Each structure stands twice: as structure tokens, then as C-alpha cells.
């Protein structure tokens, strides 16, 4: 009976430690994402290049805008 209780306590403690670590990592990821968005918006304001252009996806955005402004019957 004692060994079963020890196992249950160890399993519960390991789960609690894992959940605390997960919360900490998710909090860090959220803060990093918020910081990245703010930096992207500030850079957009200073340079005039949108966030998609800053990370190298400007051609996709430009192609999408050109496709809809020229009223083509099909677009990618």
C-alpha cells in the first residue's frame, strides 16, 4: 500500500512540475510574440514596408493585391 501511495505522489508531483514549466514557456512565447508584433509595427511606421515585406513575403501580398485589382477570372 505504501509503494502505491509513493507512486501516486511522484506521478502527481511530476505532473504539477510539468504544468508549471509549460505555463512558464507559454508565457515567454506570448511575450516574445507581442514584442515581435510591436517591433514589426514600429518598423513599418518608420520604413513604410509592411510586416509581410519585412519577413520576405512581400511578393505574395503584392501578387494577391494585383490579382484582385485587375479583376482576373482566376487567381492563385
PyMOL commands that set and color helices and strands:
alter all, ss='L'
color gray80, all
select helices_A, chain A and resi 2-47+51-54+58-69
alter helices_A, ss='H'
color red, helices_A
deselect
rebuild
show_as cartoon
